[in-house]
């Protein structure tokens, strides 16, 4: 079993795949733009998408950049068309991607399930907005369950990566394409509208000079001359029900490997030899940034707080969460305190509770919905209430 991957803020999140040239000039980009340029760096030359706020900078960027690098940008007639074009490109063995926002991703769920059933590597980006339904165009995190539980039909998973700043976005984009190829899976980058729209400086990562894309042997439709023909499909009608059963069990064998090897998290405020924390904050995406600000303010007031920020929402970084929990002291009631901060109605908190089941923890929740971000002063207030 692989060791738990624990990072500190600012570390290279695509270690072994990319390098981050810190001696180069920083660039100022929106999160959406950083994602698009990192996609070009990853070697993706086939993008298919349909416009929707707040992710429109992604297709706009590709409309200019893809022709410059000899790639294909195609604005499809709809979201279902986009995801099925991704299916075709992935079947041909090229790196391919689509992006959308919450209602558009919902329309893609059938195609995502088809990609998972056909074991086709691809990257899907969701820059989340408020919901349900059309909701509004502000950033939110209400698509957590859809992403990590599988929004389409059948038994399947996508790898789900969650950045918290433009630097994370660029690095995790490179990681996304690598993991998609390595495991022949759909990898979803789950952002929120605030991260996509926010402009901030970053060092653009580069693939390592010795990086080699995982082999695409055995499934690519590249012409059957001098070899047996291949078929890519998500339908399995042969051998009665046993054919599909065998296929799904093979999928889950891969998922178990991903769970063992690819969970990642950033943990802050737990230094070896230091006093234990009074409380553990758990957050991903934009709320993780706000928790960092709250943590600094709280420590000035003498309240020690640690932060657990999962980079992989699926597989859930359970080992890292439990490691972080070891660095939290027990309260006078003999329990450890966790405060989950998110921009949804407790979807992430439910998973934290699930993975802490049986431990002596009190898991509190502070969330906002409808496109309103958490307030730092409220995070501080609730930490002081529970710590």
For each residue, the residues with C-beta under 8 A, 3 or more apart:
1: 260
2: 5 260 261
3:
4: 263 265 317 319 320 323
5: 2 262 263 264 265 320
6: 264 265 266 267 320 323
7: 11 13 264 265 266 267 311
8: 11 266 267 268
9: 266 268 292
10: 167
11: 7 8 15 266
12: 15 18 19 20 171 205
13: 7 168 171 172 175 264 311
14: 17 18 171 172 174 175 178 205
15: 11 12 18
16: 208
17: 14 174 175 178 207 208 211
18: 12 14 15 41 171 174 175 205 206 207 208 211
19: 12 205 206 208
20: 12 167 171 203 205 206
21: 24 203 204 205 206
22: 203
23:
24: 21 203 204
25:
26: 201 202 203
27: 201 202 203 204
28: 199 200 201
29: 33 34 37 166 199 200 202
30: 33 34 57 166 196 197 198 199
31: 34 35 163 165 166 169 191 195 196 197 198 199 200
32: 35 36 54 55 56 57 58 61 127 196 197
33: 29 30 36 37 57 58 61
34: 29 30 31 37 38 166 167 169 170 173 202 204
35: 31 32 38 39 58 99 125 169 170 173 189 191 196
36: 32 33 39 40 57 58 61 62 65
37: 29 33 34 40 41 61 65 170 204
38: 34 35 41 42 169 170 171 173 174 204 205
39: 35 36 42 44 47 62 97 123 173 177
40: 36 37 44 65 66 69 71
41: 18 37 38 174 204 205 206 207
42: 38 39 95 173 174 176 177 178 207
43: 95 177 207 213
44: 39 40 47 71 94 95 96 97 123 177
45: 66 69 70 71 72 94 95
46: 71 72 89 94 95 96 97
47: 39 44 59 62 66 71 72 73 74 96 97 98 99
48: 74 76 81 82 83 85 86 89 96 98
49: 58 59 62 75 76 82 98 99 100
50: 59 75 76 77 78 79 81 82 100 104
51: 56 59 75
52: 55 56 79 100 101 103 104
53: 56 101 129 137 193
54: 32 101 127 129 137 138 139 193 196 197
55: 32 52 58 59 99 100 101 125 127 193 196
56: 32 51 52 53 59 60
57: 30 32 33 36 60 61 196 197
58: 32 33 35 36 49 55 61 62 99 125 127 196
59: 47 49 50 51 55 56 62 63 73 75 99
60: 56 57 63 64
61: 32 33 36 37 57 58 64 65
62: 36 39 47 49 58 59 65 66 71 73
63: 59 60 66 73 75
64: 60 61 67 68
65: 36 37 40 61 62 68 69 71 73
66: 40 45 47 62 63 69 71 72 73
67: 64 70 71 73
68: 64 65
69: 40 45 65 66
70: 45 67
71: 40 44 45 46 47 62 65 66 67
72: 45 46 47 66
73: 47 59 62 63 65 66 67
74: 47 48 85
75: 49 50 51 59 63
76: 48 49 50 79 81 82 85
77: 50 81
78: 50 81 82 107
79: 50 52 76 82 83 100 104 105 107 108
80: 83 84 107 108 110 111
81: 48 50 76 77 78 84 85
82: 48 49 50 76 78 79 85 86 98 100 108
83: 48 79 80 86 87 98 108 110 111 112 115 124
84: 80 81 87 88 111 114
85: 48 74 76 81 82 88 89 98
86: 48 82 83 89 90 96 97 98 111 115 122 124
87: 83 84 90 91 111 114 115 118 120 122
88: 84 85 91 92
89: 46 48 85 86 92 94 96 122
90: 86 87 93 94 96 115 120 121 122
91: 87 88 118 120 219 220 221 232
92: 88 89 220 221 222
93: 90 216 220 221 222
94: 44 45 46 89 90
95: 42 43 44 45 46 121 123 177 180 181 213
96: 44 46 47 48 86 89 90 122 123
97: 39 44 46 47 86 122 123 124 125
98: 47 48 49 82 83 85 86 108 122 123 124 125
99: 35 47 49 55 58 59 124 125 126 127
100: 49 50 52 55 79 82 104 105 107 108 124 125 126 127
101: 52 53 54 55 104 105 126 127 128 129 193
102: 105 106 126 128 129 130 131 135 140 142 143
103: 52 106 107 129 131 133 134 135
104: 50 52 79 100 101 107 108
105: 79 100 101 102 108 109 124 126 143 146 151
106: 102 103 109 146 151
107: 78 79 80 100 103 104
108: 79 80 82 83 98 100 104 105 111 112 124
109: 105 106 112 113 146 151 152
110: 80 83 113 114 152 153
111: 80 83 84 86 87 108 114 115 152
112: 83 108 109 115 116 124 151 152 158 186
113: 109 110 116 117 150 152 153 154 156 234
114: 84 87 110 111 117 118 152 234
115: 83 86 87 90 111 112 118 120 122 186 234
116: 112 113 119 150 152 154 156 157 158 185 186 234 251
117: 113 114 154 156 234 235 247 251
118: 87 91 114 115 232 233 234
119: 116 184 185 219 251
120: 87 90 91 115 184 186 219 232
121: 90 95 180 181 183 184 185 186 187
122: 86 87 89 90 96 97 98 115 180 186 187
123: 39 44 95 96 97 98 173 176 177 180 186 187 188 189
124: 83 86 97 98 99 100 105 108 112 158 186 187 188 189
125: 35 55 58 97 98 99 100 188 189 191
126: 99 100 101 102 105 143 147 188 189 190 191
127: 32 54 55 58 99 100 101 191 192 193 195 196
128: 101 102 139 140 141 142 143 190 191 192 193
129: 53 54 101 102 103 135 136 137 138 139 140 192 193 371
130: 102 135 136 137 138 139 140 142 369 370 371
131: 102 103 134 135 140 142 143
132: 135 142
133: 103
134: 103 131
135: 102 103 129 130 131 132 140 142 370 371
136: 129 130 370 371
137: 53 54 129 130 193 371
138: 54 129 130 193 194 370 371 372
139: 54 128 129 130 192 193 194 195 196 197 286 343 371 373
140: 102 128 129 130 131 135 143 192 193 343 344 369 370 371
141: 128 144 192 284 285 286 287 342 343 344 347 348
142: 102 128 130 131 132 135 343 344 345 347 369
143: 102 105 126 128 131 140 146 147 190
144: 141 147 148 190 313 342 344 347 348
145: 148 149 347
146: 105 106 109 143 149 151
147: 126 143 144 151 158 160 188 190 313 314
148: 144 145 160 313 314 316 351
149: 145 146
150: 113 116 154 155 156 157 158
151: 105 106 109 112 146 147
152: 109 110 111 112 113 114 116 156
153: 110 113
154: 113 116 117 150 248
155: 150 248 251 252
156: 113 116 117 150 152 251
157: 116 150 185 255 258 314
158: 112 116 124 147 150 185 186 187 188 314
159: 176 179 180 183 185 186 187 188 258 262 312 314 315
160: 147 148 187 188 190 312 313 314
161: 172 175 176 187 188 189 190 311 312 313
162: 172 189 190 191 284 285 310 311 312 313
163: 31 168 169 171 172 189 191 195 285 311
164: 168 195 266 284 285 286 288 289 309
165: 31 168 169 195 200 202 289
166: 29 30 31 34 169 170 195 198 199 200 201 202
167: 10 20 34 170 171 202 203
168: 13 163 164 165 171 172 311
169: 31 34 35 38 163 165 166 172 173 189 191 195
170: 34 35 37 38 166 167 173 174 202 204 205
171: 12 13 14 18 20 38 163 167 168 174 175 205
172: 13 14 161 162 163 168 169 175 176 189 311
173: 34 35 38 39 42 123 169 170 176 177 189
174: 14 17 18 38 41 42 170 171 177 178 205 207
175: 13 14 17 18 161 171 172 178 179
176: 42 123 159 161 172 173 179 180 187 189
177: 39 42 43 44 95 123 173 174 180 181 187
178: 14 17 42 174 175 181 182 213 214
179: 159 175 176 182 183 185 187 258 262
180: 95 121 122 123 159 176 177 183 184 185 186 187
181: 95 121 177 178 184 213 214 216
182: 178 179 214
183: 121 159 179 180 254 257 258
184: 119 120 121 180 181 219 254
185: 116 119 121 157 158 159 179 180 254 258
186: 112 115 116 120 121 122 123 124 158 159 180
187: 121 122 123 124 158 159 160 161 176 177 179 180
188: 123 124 125 126 147 158 159 160 161
189: 35 123 124 125 126 161 162 163 169 172 173 176
190: 126 128 143 144 147 160 161 162 285 313
191: 31 35 125 126 127 128 162 163 169 195 196 285
192: 127 128 129 139 140 141 195 196 285 286 343
193: 53 54 55 101 127 128 129 137 138 139 140 196 197 371
194: 138 139 197 198 286 373
195: 31 127 139 163 164 165 166 169 191 192 198 285 286
196: 30 31 32 35 54 55 57 58 127 139 191 192 193
197: 30 31 32 54 57 139 193 194
198: 30 31 166 194 195
199: 28 29 30 31 166
200: 28 29 31 165 166
201: 26 27 28 166
202: 26 27 29 34 165 166 167 170
203: 20 21 22 24 26 27 167
204: 21 24 27 34 37 38 41 170
205: 12 14 18 19 20 21 38 41 170 171 174
206: 18 19 20 21 41
207: 17 18 41 42 43 174 211
208: 16 17 18 19 211
209:
210:
211: 17 18 207 208
212:
213: 43 95 178 181 216
214: 178 181 182
215:
216: 93 181 213 219 220
217: 220
218: 230
219: 91 119 120 184 216 230 232
220: 91 92 93 216 217 230
221: 91 92 93 230 232
222: 92 93
223:
224: 227 228 229 230
225:
226:
227: 224
228: 224
229: 224
230: 218 219 220 221 224
231:
232: 91 118 120 219 221
233: 118 236
234: 113 114 115 116 117 118
235: 117
236: 233 243 244 247
237: 243 244
238: 243
239: 242 243 246
240: 243
241: 244 245
242: 239 245 246
243: 236 237 238 239 240 246 247
244: 236 237 241 247 248
245: 241 242 248 249
246: 239 242 243 249 250
247: 117 236 243 244 250 251
248: 154 155 244 245 251 252
249: 245 246 252 253
250: 246 247 253 254
251: 116 117 119 155 156 247 248 254 255
252: 155 248 249 255 256
253: 249 250 256 257
254: 183 184 185 250 251 257 258
255: 157 251 252 258 259 315
256: 252 253 259 260
257: 183 253 254 260 261
258: 157 159 179 183 185 254 255 261 262 315
259: 255 256 262 263 315
260: 1 2 256 257
261: 2 257 258
262: 5 159 179 258 259 312 315
263: 4 5 259 310 312 315 316 317 318 319 320
264: 5 6 7 13 310 311 312 317 320
265: 4 5 6 7 308 309 310 311 312 317 320 321 324
266: 6 7 8 9 11 164 288 307 308 309 311
267: 6 7 8 270 306 307 308 309 320 323 324
268: 8 9 292 295 306 307 309
269: 277 295 299 304 305 306 307
270: 267 274 277 306 324 327
271: 274
272:
273:
274: 270 271
275: 304
276: 304 327 328 329
277: 269 270 280 304 305 306 327 328 329
278: 303 304 305 328 329 337 387
279: 303 305 306 328 337 338 339 383 386 387
280: 277 305 306 307 308 324 325 327 328 336 337 338 339
281: 291 294 295 305 306 307 308 338 339 341 379 383
282: 307 308 309 321 338 339 340 341 348 349 352
283: 287 288 290 291 307 308 309 340 341 342 348
284: 141 162 164 287 288 309 310 313 342 348
285: 141 162 163 164 190 191 192 195 288 343
286: 139 141 164 192 194 195 289 290 343 373
287: 141 283 284 290 291 341 342 343 373 374
288: 164 266 283 284 285 291 292 307 309
289: 164 165 286 292 293
290: 283 286 287 293 294 341 373 374 375 376 379
291: 281 283 287 288 294 295 307 309 341 379
292: 9 268 288 289 295 296 307
293: 289 290 296 297 376
294: 281 290 291 297 298 305 376 379 380 383
295: 268 269 281 291 292 298 299 305 306 307
296: 292 293 299 300
297: 293 294 300 301 376 380
298: 294 295 301 303 304 305 380 383 384
299: 269 295 296 302 303 304 305
300: 296 297
301: 297 298 384
302: 299
303: 278 279 298 299 383 384 387
304: 269 275 276 277 278 298 299
305: 269 277 278 279 280 281 294 295 298 299 383 387
306: 267 268 269 270 277 279 280 281 295 324 327 328
307: 266 267 268 269 280 281 282 283 288 291 292 295
308: 265 266 267 280 281 282 283 317 320 321 324
309: 164 265 266 267 268 282 283 284 288 291
310: 162 263 264 265 284 313 316 317 320 321
311: 7 13 161 162 163 168 172 264 265 266 317
312: 159 160 161 162 262 263 264 265 315 316 317
313: 144 147 148 160 161 162 190 284 310 316 348
314: 147 148 157 158 159 160
315: 159 255 258 259 262 263 312
316: 148 263 310 312 313 321 351 355
317: 4 263 264 265 308 310 311 312 320 321
318: 263 321 322 355
319: 4 263 322 323
320: 4 5 6 263 264 265 267 308 310 317 323 324
321: 265 282 308 310 316 317 318 324 325 352 355 356
322: 318 319 325 326 355 356 359
323: 4 6 267 319 320 326 327
324: 265 267 270 280 306 308 320 321 327 328
325: 280 321 322 328 336 338 356 359 361
326: 322 323
327: 270 276 277 280 306 323 324
328: 276 277 278 279 280 306 324 325 336 337 338
329: 276 277 278 336
330: 334 335 336 360
331: 334 335 336 337 362
332:
333: 362
334: 330 331 360
335: 330 331 360 361 362
336: 280 325 328 329 330 331 359 360 361 362
337: 278 279 280 328 331 361 362 364 386 387
338: 279 280 281 282 325 328 352 356 361 362 363 364
339: 279 280 281 282 364 365 366 379 382 383 386
340: 282 283 346 348 349 352 363 364 365 366 367
341: 281 282 283 287 290 291 366 367 374 379
342: 141 144 283 284 287 346 347 348 349 365 367 374
343: 139 140 141 142 192 285 286 287 367 368 369 372 373 374
344: 140 141 142 144 347 348 367 369
345: 142 367 369
346: 340 342 349 350 365 367
347: 141 142 144 145 342 344 350 351
348: 141 144 282 283 284 313 340 342 344 351 352
349: 282 340 342 346 352 353 363 365 367
350: 346 347 353 354
351: 148 316 347 348 354 355
352: 282 321 338 340 348 349 355 356 363
353: 349 350 356 357 363
354: 350 351 357
355: 316 318 321 322 351 352
356: 321 322 325 338 352 353 359 361 363
357: 353 354
358:
359: 322 325 336 356
360: 330 334 335 336
361: 325 335 336 337 338 356
362: 331 333 335 336 337 338 386
363: 338 340 349 352 353 356
364: 337 338 339 340 382 386
365: 339 340 342 346 349
366: 339 340 341 374 378 379 382
367: 340 341 342 343 344 345 346 349 374
368: 343 372 373 374 375
369: 130 140 142 343 344 345 372
370: 130 135 136 138 140
371: 129 130 135 136 137 138 139 140 193
372: 138 343 368 369
373: 139 194 286 287 290 343 368
374: 287 290 341 342 343 366 367 368 378 379
375: 290 368 378 379
376: 290 293 294 297 379 380
377: 380 381
378: 366 374 375 381 382
379: 281 290 291 294 339 341 366 374 375 376 382 383
380: 294 297 298 376 377 383 384
381: 377 378 384 385
382: 339 364 366 378 379 385 386
383: 279 281 294 298 303 305 339 379 380 386 387
384: 298 301 303 380 381 387
385: 381 382
386: 279 337 339 362 364 382 383
387: 278 279 303 305 337 383 384
